[in-house]
Amino acid sequence: MGTILSGLRPTGRVHIGNYFGALQNWAKLQDDYKCFFEIADWHSLTTKYENTSNLRETILNTAKDWFSVGIDYNKSVVFVQSDVKEHSELHLLFSMLVTLQRLQRNPTVKEMVKDLHLGKNVSYGLLGYPVLQAADILIYRADKVPVGEDQLPHLELTREIARRFNYLYGNVFTEPEPLLTPAPRVPGMDGNRMSKSMNNAIFLTDDQKTVEKKVMQAFTDPVKIKKDDPGHPEGCVVFAYRKILDPEGSKEVKKECKAGKIGCVECKKETSRMLNVFLEPIRKKRKEVEKLGIMEILKDGAAKARKAALETMKIVREHMSLW
């Protein structure tokens, strides 16, 4: 059985983009791999370091959302990143092996800088984000990492670091392979990438009325003014949701939209109905999850994760001739 490491940053409530982009696949992988799933709180500080007052609450809510969509703490090791201090030690050691120029070329970091309008205000932590991610992965000697194509640059740096370490100090790490998982791009309500920080997300915890309100305000085809105007569903946010929720049925909707046989208001109402049907079982499950001892579950996961991390760090220190 192979080993997987994956995680998400607790920067706010979990949204449907997180679900379709990652969590849905994580739940499916649990029976075939030994899975480590981390709530990456240190990673959240790379862009949200100014105010950490609600970080602990956000971590607990993130865990509740994960458990509500099928992440099973009895099958997988679910833990908070900062509970396993060995991540930071390996990150420090790896940071010696990577040049500044290499980190500056990373396209994923460039995208984050652009989305958050950081300009030249890029912190050392944000620039080194991929190195910490490499430590997260390699400390569990994961051989597979479930990623979308946009995350391949991060994983390639992880593979480079593993090669560099093995060349200098002897073979310790396997170069992890990408496990490319089907992950549709879920746009935010404004047409940009769905993001908590951009205030354009539909959250797993949104109630029925909130979902309806958000969908009615979502970006659609700006040139389709009247119902019988020909539409352009390829650039419509509402159609993107419809396509994810009902791939087969959306084919007919696409034809009707292009032919001017369906209006945007009608489509929005049906899409919000479908979203609420999809979210209702998650809402019910979350009520059950609320009764669990989340803190104890995460501490138990951290103990299991730390056991594996300590074994790796013992080998790393021996190979590097560290004290």
PyMOL commands that set and color helices and strands:
alter all, ss='L'
color gray80, all
select helices_A, chain A and resi 16-29+41-44+55-68+81-83+86-95+100-104+107-115+124-127+129-138+149-169+208-216+233-235+237-245+249-258+264-289+294-320
alter helices_A, ss='H'
color red, helices_A
select strands_A, chain A and resi 2-8+33-39+77-80+144-147+177-180
alter strands_A, ss='S'
color yellow, strands_A
deselect
rebuild
show_as cartoon
